[in-house]
Amino acid sequence: MNYHKHFALYFILISTIWLCTQCSITKNNTSSSSNYKSFNYKTIDAKSSGIYNDAFNEQNFNAYFRIEKNKYIWVSLTGPLSIEGARLLIKPDTVALIDRINKIYYSGSYKAFQQKYHIPLAFDEIQQILVGDIIMDAQKENCVLTNDLQVCTIKNDSAVFTYMFNPKNYTLEKMRVKDRFSVRELSIKFASYQIISGKLFSFNKEFEINTQNELLKLQLDFNKVEFDKTIDCSFNIPETYQKSSF
């Protein structure tokens, strides 16, 4: 996989992989669903196997995720023989990527990265989604029952978010994110829910990213998810690696 070419894809993956870990809607007290509680955690440590497809190739890989609340999102991508191909670290104000295939590392501000790849989410918006707190003001939400799914739509300045919930337990079945300034659209399917440490988690996630020129597909099957353990986010850059900007 060309890590530089699909840098934006990695970011979208990381931004959405933890979508609705608890998969409940947090509403204000005027809502009939206000008994759904916020998702509480300190750290998340997880591992998944994945399959990536585009118009030209298919590739299997493993992804390791570590998240410390309000501080960072750390990801390591490995290929055959467990050889690491890339390592990514996102913080509220910076983004860095180590490309071990080409011996290059990228580093810059989150704002510059966001503008370069037209990412519609600010860091705080990502974290809100990551922890499963989809907050909807009861007076502003737009939800309807369609085909046995509760469909809710939220808009911000950059994107339109559509959430499709199972109304019986509010687990997230599907989600779409539409960029308001381009034809790009991300869709996600959630399946194989299990309870981990009292939290509902989807162990199977399927992603499709439609752009003007291509369709990218990604499937993730999680085989380890742990909460609130001590984690390490080492990000040591070899001295021989060339530095590049976004």
ABEGO torsion letter per residue (X at the ends): XBAAAAAAAAAAAAAAAABGAAGBBBBBAABAAAABBBBBBABBBBBBBBBBBBAABBBBBBBBBBBBBGABBBBBBBBBGGBBABBBBBBAABBBBBBAAAGBBBBEBAAAAAAAAGBABBAAAAAAAAAGBBBBBAAABBBBBBGGBBBBBBBBAABBBBBBBBAAAGBBABBBBBBAABABBBBBBBBGBBBBGGBBBBABBBBBBBBAABBBBBBBBBABBBBGBBBBABBBBBAABBBBBX
